[in-house]
Amino acid sequence: MRVLLVGKGGREHALAWKLNQSKLLTSLYVWPGHVAMAGLAECLPIPGEAAFEQVVAAAKELAIDLVVCGPEAPLSLGLADAFAGAGIPTFGPKQGPAQLEASKAFAKELMAKANIPTAAYVVCQGELECRQQALAMLEQTGGVVLKASGLASGKGVFVCTDTAAVEAGLDRLFHSDMSLAAASVVVEEVLHGRECSFFAWLGPKSRFSLGFAVDYKRLSDGDQGPNTGGMGCYTPVPWLPPDAAEQVHATVIEPLLQALAAQGMDYQGCLYVGLMWSEAVGPQVVEFNVRLGDPECQVLAFADDRDWLELIARACDVSSVGAAQHPRVELEAPSQHLHHTVAVVMAASSYPYGTSAGEAGKVPSEWFAGRGSDSEVTSFAGSVQSGGQGWLLTGAGRTLTVVARGKEFHEARQRAYARVDAIAANWSGAQWRRDIGLSVANEQERA
């Protein structure tokens, strides 16, 4: 298969690395890509801001069999629709169902219609209404969550337990570069339990469970500081019940697909279900995303031994890989349990609200995943530049993700943080959390 991968971050680096391991892959192209992917895929000579029509034309010229879209923004703008018009299947939903992430208000309304368990909410327009609703809910319940309805790179969520936190959240929502995403704001109750994410690959005839992961959204240790796009994660999630995947499919995914179908929409691609899980209530939906997470993609790709391109092609009903004659659902992901895996994100000091790369660090390029790399620790690049022969220079935002696996979580953590410390020795402007996977490692040790 000739595959085009869309995206340029750590998630797409992990996808490029994983797709290269498939026996089905003939050629891999990427747009726009970055320098660390050069050994894994050929970058299309098209600017990153090019119109979809230009990318579709290039894909047709290259006889692309399948497009895999990493980020959410192109899907919300109709990337899958553009490729569908050219007869090229895309792993990623069309613009209609992509509203599940592009509009949190749409997602909440759909969940209400489908009786999917989630937090009570109201949708607000404008700062005044948002303040009134938030303070009322805070007084009633002792906590409130403010969410920009539009796309905000994972930084548009504010969990508030006092008036000062509400005012700080409102200031970020309405008086920063987040204001466009906050044209509508979802104000909702705080859910209680333990948070995790579930990933399903969905298509017309096949559905697969990719598995669960736990992401660390807050910037600093102990879940302090602002929300981010994700500062690290681990998989699998041993504290979930054995039938967790079945519960999510029955109470969330099947009702969601039926609700979308009632509106004339089907879903093809990855569905990310953010969950709050408690023993008393079970799974409740925090949010939907329409793609793999970052850094969840990195940790899942390193943990899972299956051929992802084969699963993706089957979900997209690509006939060359023998699609099922009837809908097929595989809820278990047994290969994930072969490796306890931990991912640690290293970011520039200005993250999450600044855009400066600060003082660049110098990292050996051999420490980043490339063809044939199957060691117990590696790195996936988010924003890097060439630093000369054998080196890469760190950039802005979440620059790289260090991923390691082991027989148990303590071993995976030791490997990951040894590499983090080695990178930090040549990157004084880095910031990262030291507690990724620590609680689950301690639980595993006590058990």
KEKOL-778132 format. One record per residue (C-alpha): z, x, y; residue in one letter. Coordinates in nm, 4 decimals, decimal comma, m for minus. Layout:
! KEKOL-778132
<<Z; X; Y>; "a">
...
***
This chain:
! KEKOL-778132
<<0,0000; 0,0000; 0,0000>; "m">
<<m0,0793; 0,1058; 0,3551>; "r">
<<0,2205; 0,0109; 0,5691>; "v">
<<0,2800; m0,0013; 0,9449>; "l">
<<0,6435; 0,0297; 1,0552>; "l">
<<0,7280; m0,0982; 1,4048>; "v">
<<1,0189; 0,0591; 1,5937>; "g">
<<1,1640; 0,3863; 1,7150>; "k">
<<1,5375; 0,3998; 1,6422>; "g">
<<1,7816; 0,5048; 1,3717>; "g">
<<1,7145; 0,1860; 1,1773>; "r">
<<1,3421; 0,2613; 1,1695>; "e">
<<1,4058; 0,6235; 1,0722>; "h">
<<1,6071; 0,4961; 0,7745>; "a">
<<1,3316; 0,2484; 0,6864>; "l">
<<1,0673; 0,5222; 0,7034>; "a">
<<1,2765; 0,7420; 0,4762>; "w">
<<1,3364; 0,4574; 0,2316>; "k">
<<0,9742; 0,3376; 0,2230>; "l">
<<0,8625; 0,6917; 0,1435>; "n">
<<1,0537; 0,6716; m0,1839>; "q">
<<0,8458; 0,3773; m0,3068>; "s">
<<0,5921; 0,4173; m0,5839>; "k">
<<0,3815; 0,1536; m0,4042>; "l">
<<0,3370; 0,3480; m0,0804>; "l">
<<m0,0006; 0,5064; m0,0112>; "t">
<<0,0247; 0,5710; 0,3640>; "s">
<<0,2940; 0,5005; 0,6239>; "l">
<<0,2216; 0,4636; 0,9944>; "y">
<<0,4759; 0,4009; 1,2700>; "v">
<<0,4572; 0,2611; 1,6239>; "w">
<<0,5918; 0,3908; 1,8507>; "p">
<<0,8219; 0,6109; 1,6364>; "g">
<<0,9968; 0,9342; 1,7384>; "h">
<<0,9865; 1,3033; 1,6615>; "v">
<<1,2322; 1,2920; 1,3667>; "a">
<<0,9970; 1,0552; 1,1799>; "m">
<<0,7020; 1,2948; 1,2042>; "a">
<<0,7400; 1,4180; 0,8469>; "g">
<<0,7694; 1,0641; 0,7129>; "l">
<<0,4975; 0,8685; 0,8922>; "a">
<<0,1953; 0,9126; 1,1155>; "e">
<<0,2571; 0,7810; 1,4677>; "c">
<<m0,0127; 0,5541; 1,6091>; "l">
<<m0,1620; 0,7091; 1,9267>; "p">
<<m0,0751; 0,3951; 2,1232>; "i">
<<0,1806; 0,3738; 2,4065>; "p">
<<0,5062; 0,2009; 2,3234>; "g">
<<0,4458; m0,0572; 2,5969>; "e">
<<0,0985; m0,1470; 2,4667>; "a">
<<0,0017; m0,5107; 2,4151>; "a">
<<0,0282; m0,6456; 2,0612>; "f">
<<m0,3481; m0,7001; 2,0549>; "e">
<<m0,4007; m0,3247; 2,0780>; "q">
<<m0,1611; m0,2580; 1,7896>; "v">
<<m0,3195; m0,5327; 1,5765>; "v">
<<m0,6648; m0,3838; 1,6371>; "a">
<<m0,5392; m0,0405; 1,5258>; "a">
<<m0,3791; m0,1923; 1,2152>; "a">
<<m0,7052; m0,3634; 1,1201>; "k">
<<m0,8970; m0,0379; 1,1670>; "e">
<<m0,6471; 0,1407; 0,9397>; "l">
<<m0,6684; m0,1388; 0,6766>; "a">
<<m0,2923; m0,1975; 0,6921>; "i">
<<m0,1664; m0,4112; 0,4017>; "d">
<<0,1793; m0,4915; 0,5369>; "l">
<<0,3729; m0,4621; 0,8635>; "v">
<<0,7493; m0,4020; 0,8603>; "v">
<<0,9170; m0,4761; 1,1945>; "c">
<<1,2509; m0,3087; 1,2624>; "g">
<<1,3756; m0,4326; 1,6033>; "p">
<<1,4308; m0,7866; 1,7249>; "e">
<<1,2574; m0,7738; 2,0639>; "a">
<<0,8954; m0,7605; 1,9348>; "p">
<<0,9685; m1,0480; 1,6951>; "l">
<<1,1078; m1,2607; 1,9782>; "s">
<<0,7848; m1,1937; 2,1702>; "l">
<<0,5575; m1,3005; 1,8835>; "g">
<<0,4663; m0,9806; 1,6986>; "l">
<<0,4568; m1,1531; 1,3578>; "a">
<<0,2430; m1,4328; 1,5028>; "d">
<<m0,0073; m1,1776; 1,6343>; "a">
<<m0,0429; m1,0067; 1,2964>; "f">
<<m0,0593; m1,3410; 1,1137>; "a">
<<m0,3569; m1,4287; 1,3296>; "g">
<<m0,5280; m1,1175; 1,1950>; "a">
<<m0,4380; m1,1989; 0,8346>; "g">
<<m0,1864; m0,9142; 0,8012>; "i">
<<0,1512; m1,0154; 0,6494>; "p">
<<0,4610; m0,9121; 0,8440>; "t">
<<0,8155; m0,8576; 0,7207>; "f">
<<0,9853; m1,0232; 1,0139>; "g">
<<0,9933; m1,3870; 1,1279>; "p">
<<0,7532; m1,5496; 1,3702>; "k">
<<0,8555; m1,6283; 1,7270>; "q">
<<0,9961; m1,9737; 1,6436>; "g">
<<1,2610; m1,8738; 1,3886>; "p">
<<1,3192; m1,5448; 1,5764>; "a">
<<1,5045; m1,7645; 1,8281>; "q">
<<1,7981; m1,7437; 1,5858>; "l">
<<1,8715; m1,4110; 1,7549>; "e">
<<1,6848; m1,4420; 2,0846>; "a">
<<1,8792; m1,7592; 2,1713>; "s">
<<2,2375; m1,7890; 2,0538>; "k">
<<2,2350; m2,1406; 2,1966>; "a">
<<1,9462; m2,2329; 1,9639>; "f">
<<2,1304; m2,0780; 1,6682>; "a">
<<2,4537; m2,2672; 1,7397>; "k">
<<2,2691; m2,5983; 1,7806>; "e">
<<2,0849; m2,5431; 1,4521>; "l">
<<2,4115; m2,4603; 1,2740>; "m">
<<2,5671; m2,7785; 1,4082>; "a">
<<2,2775; m2,9867; 1,2723>; "k">
<<2,2950; m2,8127; 0,9339>; "a">
<<2,6779; m2,8313; 0,9037>; "n">
<<2,6983; m2,4521; 0,8717>; "i">
<<3,0576; m2,3318; 0,9258>; "p">
<<3,0926; m2,1594; 1,2636>; "t">
<<3,3170; m2,1558; 1,5704>; "a">
<<3,3435; m2,4536; 1,8043>; "a">
<<3,1385; m2,3871; 2,1175>; "y">
<<2,9848; m2,5045; 2,4432>; "v">
<<2,6674; m2,3743; 2,6096>; "v">
<<2,6984; m2,2986; 2,9813>; "c">
<<2,4548; m2,2270; 3,2626>; "q">
<<2,5847; m2,0279; 3,5534>; "g">
<<2,8994; m1,8306; 3,6251>; "e">
<<3,1026; m2,1227; 3,7623>; "l">
<<3,0584; m2,3450; 3,4575>; "e">
<<3,1137; m2,0490; 3,2252>; "c">
<<3,4411; m1,9592; 3,3985>; "r">
<<3,5671; m2,3178; 3,3853>; "q">
<<3,4888; m2,3613; 3,0162>; "q">
<<3,6189; m2,0171; 2,9208>; "a">
<<3,9519; m2,0584; 3,0991>; "l">
<<3,9990; m2,4064; 2,9519>; "a">
<<3,9361; m2,2783; 2,6002>; "m">
<<4,1604; m1,9772; 2,6620>; "l">
<<4,4449; m2,2071; 2,7656>; "e">
<<4,3941; m2,4344; 2,4629>; "q">
<<4,3556; m2,1712; 2,1907>; "t">
<<4,4808; m1,8412; 2,3309>; "g">
<<4,1427; m1,6743; 2,2965>; "g">
<<3,7774; m1,7197; 2,3854>; "v">
<<3,4470; m1,5439; 2,3142>; "v">
<<3,1705; m1,5127; 2,5743>; "l">
<<2,8200; m1,4466; 2,4405>; "k">
<<2,5006; m1,3925; 2,6334>; "a">
<<2,2551; m1,6304; 2,4676>; "s">
<<1,9626; m1,3892; 2,5041>; "g">
<<1,9024; m1,0417; 2,3648>; "l">
<<2,1541; m0,7857; 2,4936>; "a">
<<2,1337; m0,5003; 2,2381>; "s">
<<2,4620; m0,6045; 2,0788>; "g">
<<2,6543; m0,5523; 2,4034>; "k">
<<2,6595; m0,9109; 2,5325>; "g">
<<2,9717; m1,0294; 2,3454>; "v">
<<3,3182; m1,0320; 2,5029>; "f">
<<3,6308; m1,1298; 2,3079>; "v">
<<3,8956; m1,2321; 2,5597>; "c">
<<4,2668; m1,2991; 2,5173>; "t">
<<4,3664; m1,3206; 2,8849>; "d">
<<4,2248; m1,4152; 3,2240>; "t">
<<4,1546; m1,0560; 3,3249>; "a">
<<3,9346; m1,0079; 3,0159>; "a">
<<3,7466; m1,3288; 3,0973>; "v">
<<3,6775; m1,2080; 3,4517>; "e">
<<3,5640; m0,8665; 3,3261>; "a">
<<3,3297; m1,0333; 3,0782>; "g">
<<3,1869; m1,2632; 3,3445>; "l">
<<3,1256; m0,9657; 3,5708>; "d">
<<2,9255; m0,7871; 3,2985>; "r">
<<2,7331; m1,1013; 3,2085>; "l">
<<2,6349; m1,2143; 3,5561>; "f">
<<2,6433; m0,9013; 3,7727>; "h">
<<2,4691; m0,6327; 3,5686>; "s">
<<2,1393; m0,5712; 3,3920>; "d">
<<2,2646; m0,8257; 3,1354>; "m">
<<2,2134; m1,1185; 3,3730>; "s">
<<1,8730; m1,2151; 3,2314>; "l">
<<2,0182; m1,2400; 2,8783>; "a">
<<2,3022; m1,4470; 3,0279>; "a">
<<2,0792; m1,7195; 3,1730>; "a">
<<2,2685; m1,9289; 2,9192>; "s">
<<2,6083; m1,8292; 2,7826>; "v">
<<2,7768; m1,9511; 2,4655>; "v">
<<3,1516; m1,9981; 2,5089>; "v">
<<3,3243; m2,0329; 2,1744>; "e">
<<3,6585; m2,0203; 1,9987>; "e">
<<3,7857; m1,7026; 1,8397>; "v">
<<3,7475; m1,6990; 1,4624>; "l">
<<4,0166; m1,5353; 1,2486>; "h">
<<3,9766; m1,3288; 0,9337>; "g">
<<3,7913; m1,0111; 0,8419>; "r">
<<3,4438; m0,9506; 0,9752>; "e">
<<3,1456; m0,8423; 0,7669>; "c">
<<2,7692; m0,8857; 0,7546>; "s">
<<2,5428; m1,0150; 0,4799>; "f">
<<2,1741; m0,9292; 0,4518>; "f">
<<1,9160; m1,1403; 0,2717>; "a">
<<1,5426; m1,0769; 0,2402>; "w">
<<1,3689; m1,4103; 0,2508>; "l">
<<1,0148; m1,5239; 0,1799>; "g">
<<0,8144; m1,8190; 0,0491>; "p">
<<0,8643; m1,7370; m0,3195>; "k">
<<1,1356; m1,4713; m0,3397>; "s">
<<1,4824; m1,4272; m0,1942>; "r">
<<1,6922; m1,1177; m0,2418>; "f">
<<2,0459; m1,0214; m0,1541>; "s">
<<2,0512; m0,6793; 0,0064>; "l">
<<2,4290; m0,6898; 0,0166>; "g">
<<2,7292; m0,6768; 0,2506>; "f">
<<2,8420; m0,4190; 0,5037>; "a">
<<3,1220; m0,3915; 0,7584>; "v">
<<3,0168; m0,2817; 1,1074>; "d">
<<3,2503; m0,1419; 1,3747>; "y">
<<3,1426; m0,3020; 1,7026>; "k">
<<3,4057; m0,1701; 1,9445>; "r">
<<3,3465; 0,1677; 2,1065>; "l">
<<3,6777; 0,3360; 2,0274>; "s">
<<3,9243; 0,3852; 1,7425>; "d">
<<4,1467; 0,0931; 1,6534>; "g">
<<3,8810; m0,1545; 1,7726>; "d">
<<3,9429; m0,0734; 2,1373>; "q">
<<3,6955; m0,0645; 2,4231>; "g">
<<3,3786; m0,2646; 2,4888>; "p">
<<3,1442; m0,4067; 2,2276>; "n">
<<2,8500; m0,1890; 2,1343>; "t">
<<2,5454; m0,2104; 1,9117>; "g">
<<2,7613; m0,0625; 1,6342>; "g">
<<2,9569; 0,2639; 1,6042>; "m">
<<2,9625; 0,2912; 1,2239>; "g">
<<2,9887; 0,0951; 0,9025>; "c">
<<3,0524; 0,1047; 0,5303>; "y">
<<2,9212; m0,0585; 0,2140>; "t">
<<2,9953; m0,2142; m0,0338>; "p">
<<3,2767; m0,4479; 0,0776>; "v">
<<3,5373; m0,4509; m0,2027>; "p">
<<3,7740; m0,6978; m0,0357>; "w">
<<3,5256; m0,9876; m0,0661>; "l">
<<3,5477; m1,2340; m0,3585>; "p">
<<3,3138; m1,1724; m0,6564>; "p">
<<3,1012; m1,4778; m0,5701>; "d">
<<3,0668; m1,3916; m0,2006>; "a">
<<2,6865; m1,3743; m0,2069>; "a">
<<2,6618; m1,7093; m0,3829>; "e">
<<2,8931; m1,8662; m0,1236>; "q">
<<2,6828; m1,7405; 0,1668>; "v">
<<2,3576; m1,8568; 0,0093>; "h">
<<2,5018; m2,2025; m0,0649>; "a">
<<2,6876; m2,2694; 0,2610>; "t">
<<2,4732; m2,0793; 0,5122>; "v">
<<2,1285; m1,9633; 0,4049>; "i">
<<1,9992; m2,2678; 0,2137>; "e">
<<2,1147; m2,5172; 0,4811>; "p">
<<1,9664; m2,2923; 0,7501>; "l">
<<1,6271; m2,2719; 0,5784>; "l">
<<1,6248; m2,6504; 0,5358>; "q">
<<1,7099; m2,7002; 0,9039>; "a">
<<1,4308; m2,4631; 1,0086>; "l">
<<1,1859; m2,6405; 0,7764>; "a">
<<1,2779; m2,9731; 0,9360>; "a">
<<1,1576; m2,8242; 1,2643>; "q">
<<0,8340; m2,7001; 1,1078>; "g">
<<0,9458; m2,3384; 1,0749>; "m">
<<0,9543; m2,1119; 0,7717>; "d">
<<1,1334; m1,7780; 0,7518>; "y">
<<0,9925; m1,4496; 0,6250>; "q">
<<1,1854; m1,1280; 0,6764>; "g">
<<1,5418; m1,0027; 0,6853>; "c">
<<1,8180; m1,2436; 0,7824>; "l">
<<2,1362; m1,0791; 0,9067>; "y">
<<2,4363; m1,3123; 0,8813>; "v">
<<2,7384; m1,1950; 1,0785>; "g">
<<3,0473; m1,3464; 0,9160>; "l">
<<3,4184; m1,3932; 0,9655>; "m">
<<3,5810; m1,4278; 0,6227>; "w">
<<3,9243; m1,5678; 0,5467>; "s">
<<4,0849; m1,6715; 0,2192>; "e">
<<4,1716; m2,0120; 0,3592>; "a">
<<3,8316; m2,1041; 0,5051>; "v">
<<3,5804; m1,8726; 0,3392>; "g">
<<3,2721; m1,7561; 0,5338>; "p">
<<3,2112; m1,8691; 0,8921>; "q">
<<2,9053; m1,7556; 1,0853>; "v">
<<2,9617; m1,5355; 1,3895>; "v">
<<2,5920; m1,4810; 1,4624>; "e">
<<2,2457; m1,4528; 1,3142>; "f">
<<2,0099; m1,1608; 1,3632>; "n">
<<1,6494; m1,1622; 1,2472>; "v">
<<1,6291; m0,8014; 1,1291>; "r">
<<1,8313; m0,5306; 0,9621>; "l">
<<2,1269; m0,4073; 1,1598>; "g">
<<2,1690; m0,0650; 1,3134>; "d">
<<2,3655; 0,1172; 1,1672>; "p">
<<2,3840; m0,1222; 0,8674>; "e">
<<2,0256; m0,0377; 0,7720>; "c">
<<2,1136; 0,3305; 0,7553>; "q">
<<2,4171; 0,2780; 0,5322>; "v">
<<2,2421; 0,0269; 0,3041>; "l">
<<1,9301; 0,2424; 0,2661>; "a">
<<2,1439; 0,5371; 0,1566>; "f">
<<2,3579; 0,3283; m0,0796>; "a">
<<2,0867; 0,1256; m0,2531>; "d">
<<1,8711; 0,2791; m0,5281>; "d">
<<1,6161; m0,0036; m0,5428>; "r">
<<1,2542; 0,0196; m0,4259>; "d">
<<1,2723; m0,1523; m0,0876>; "w">
<<0,8961; m0,1681; m0,0395>; "l">
<<0,8605; m0,3583; m0,3666>; "e">
<<1,1265; m0,6095; m0,2606>; "l">
<<0,9743; m0,6451; 0,0865>; "i">
<<0,6256; m0,6994; m0,0543>; "a">
<<0,7548; m0,9619; m0,2960>; "r">
<<0,9390; m1,1409; m0,0165>; "a">
<<0,6116; m1,1446; 0,1800>; "c">
<<0,4257; m1,2769; m0,1267>; "d">
<<0,1837; m0,9847; m0,1309>; "v">
<<m0,0225; m1,0576; m0,4423>; "s">
<<m0,0701; m0,6929; m0,5392>; "s">
<<0,2930; m0,6633; m0,6492>; "v">
<<0,3005; m0,9727; m0,8700>; "g">
<<0,4816; m1,2337; m0,6655>; "a">
<<0,6826; m1,4916; m0,8562>; "a">
<<0,5189; m1,8226; m0,9453>; "q">
<<0,8342; m2,0086; m0,8483>; "h">
<<1,1021; m1,9342; m0,5884>; "p">
<<1,3192; m1,6502; m0,7116>; "r">
<<1,6685; m1,5779; m0,5893>; "v">
<<1,8500; m1,2555; m0,6741>; "e">
<<2,1991; m1,2740; m0,5310>; "l">
<<2,3435; m0,9587; m0,6736>; "e">
<<2,2697; m0,6061; m0,5563>; "a">
<<2,4184; m0,4044; m0,8448>; "p">
<<2,2706; m0,0722; m0,7384>; "s">
<<2,4704; m0,0838; m0,4148>; "q">
<<2,7863; m0,0373; m0,6114>; "h">
<<2,6693; 0,3020; m0,7381>; "l">
<<2,7614; 0,4715; m0,4107>; "h">
<<3,0448; 0,4120; m0,1693>; "h">
<<2,8743; 0,4889; 0,1603>; "t">
<<2,9973; 0,5448; 0,5166>; "v">
<<2,7937; 0,5768; 0,8370>; "a">
<<2,9261; 0,7254; 1,1629>; "v">
<<2,7334; 0,6805; 1,4886>; "v">
<<2,7349; 0,9609; 1,7457>; "m">
<<2,6503; 0,8502; 2,0993>; "a">
<<2,6069; 1,0039; 2,4428>; "a">
<<2,9159; 0,9964; 2,6650>; "s">
<<2,7603; 0,7342; 2,8983>; "s">
<<2,7229; 0,4756; 2,6193>; "y">
<<2,7374; 0,1706; 2,6122>; "p">
<<2,6637; 0,0837; 2,9745>; "y">
<<2,5172; 0,4072; 3,1102>; "g">
<<2,1696; 0,5452; 3,0444>; "t">
<<2,2243; 0,9169; 3,1009>; "s">
<<2,1759; 1,1507; 2,8054>; "a">
<<2,4312; 1,3880; 2,9570>; "g">
<<2,4536; 1,7401; 2,8235>; "e">
<<2,2185; 1,7588; 2,5248>; "a">
<<2,3338; 1,8821; 2,1867>; "g">
<<2,1264; 2,0977; 1,9550>; "k">
<<2,1083; 1,9791; 1,5934>; "v">
<<1,9213; 2,1492; 1,3054>; "p">
<<1,6237; 1,9318; 1,2116>; "s">
<<1,7023; 1,9917; 0,8420>; "e">
<<2,0145; 1,7788; 0,8875>; "w">
<<1,7948; 1,4727; 0,9476>; "f">
<<1,6457; 1,2709; 0,6631>; "a">
<<1,2954; 1,3724; 0,5614>; "g">
<<1,0698; 1,3492; 0,2582>; "r">
<<1,2528; 1,4350; m0,0603>; "g">
<<1,5967; 1,4462; 0,1025>; "s">
<<1,8394; 1,2867; m0,1417>; "d">
<<2,1606; 1,4805; m0,0784>; "s">
<<2,5024; 1,3183; m0,0392>; "e">
<<2,4916; 1,3409; 0,3407>; "v">
<<2,2124; 1,3093; 0,5972>; "t">
<<2,1417; 1,1915; 0,9518>; "s">
<<1,9063; 0,9311; 1,0954>; "f">
<<1,7900; 0,9791; 1,4536>; "a">
<<1,8124; 0,7149; 1,7230>; "g">
<<1,7120; 0,9074; 2,0366>; "s">
<<1,6172; 1,2726; 1,9988>; "v">
<<1,3631; 1,5150; 2,1391>; "q">
<<1,2074; 1,8298; 2,0039>; "s">
<<1,4208; 2,1339; 2,0697>; "g">
<<1,1836; 2,3984; 1,9370>; "g">
<<1,1289; 2,5311; 1,5890>; "q">
<<1,3861; 2,3831; 1,3514>; "g">
<<1,5933; 2,2006; 1,6155>; "w">
<<1,6248; 1,8551; 1,7711>; "l">
<<1,7941; 1,7778; 2,1034>; "l">
<<2,0194; 1,4741; 2,1413>; "t">
<<1,9297; 1,1934; 2,3830>; "g">
<<2,0865; 0,8868; 2,5452>; "a">
<<2,2630; 0,5889; 2,3888>; "g">
<<2,3409; 0,5907; 2,0179>; "r">
<<2,1696; 0,9178; 1,9390>; "t">
<<2,2168; 0,9600; 1,5655>; "l">
<<2,3888; 0,8189; 1,2583>; "t">
<<2,5527; 1,0452; 1,0014>; "v">
<<2,5530; 0,8806; 0,6562>; "v">
<<2,7356; 1,0035; 0,3467>; "a">
<<2,8191; 0,8671; 0,0037>; "r">
<<3,0676; 0,9485; m0,2671>; "g">
<<3,2424; 0,8217; m0,5777>; "k">
<<3,4954; 0,6548; m0,3488>; "e">
<<3,5303; 0,5956; 0,0240>; "f">
<<3,7600; 0,8903; 0,0961>; "h">
<<3,4981; 1,1284; m0,0446>; "e">
<<3,2222; 0,9619; 0,1572>; "a">
<<3,4331; 0,9840; 0,4739>; "r">
<<3,5115; 1,3507; 0,4184>; "q">
<<3,1430; 1,4343; 0,3821>; "r">
<<3,0426; 1,2262; 0,6831>; "a">
<<3,3053; 1,3641; 0,9195>; "y">
<<3,2459; 1,7236; 0,8103>; "a">
<<2,8847; 1,6822; 0,9249>; "r">
<<2,9946; 1,5009; 1,2429>; "v">
<<3,2273; 1,7871; 1,3327>; "d">
<<2,9509; 2,0407; 1,2683>; "a">
<<2,7172; 1,8512; 1,5022>; "i">
<<2,9885; 1,8085; 1,7670>; "a">
<<3,0428; 2,1856; 1,7736>; "a">
<<2,7059; 2,2124; 1,9511>; "n">
<<2,7188; 1,8844; 2,1442>; "w">
<<3,0043; 1,8645; 2,3930>; "s">
<<2,8825; 1,5320; 2,5356>; "g">
<<2,9146; 1,3357; 2,2121>; "a">
<<3,1473; 1,0445; 2,1434>; "q">
<<3,2240; 0,8781; 1,8111>; "w">
<<3,4966; 0,6940; 1,6220>; "r">
<<3,7234; 0,8733; 1,3741>; "r">
<<3,8345; 0,5618; 1,1825>; "d">
<<3,5097; 0,4395; 1,0235>; "i">
<<3,5910; 0,3265; 0,6687>; "g">
<<3,9509; 0,4466; 0,6951>; "l">
<<4,1214; 0,1150; 0,6196>; "s">
<<3,9042; 0,0381; 0,3163>; "v">
<<3,9475; 0,3946; 0,1898>; "a">
<<4,3257; 0,3543; 0,2100>; "n">
<<4,3066; 0,0157; 0,0358>; "e">
<<4,0942; 0,1664; m0,2396>; "q">
<<4,3401; 0,4521; m0,2839>; "e">
<<4,6409; 0,2159; m0,3039>; "r">
<<4,4607; 0,0012; m0,5621>; "a">
***
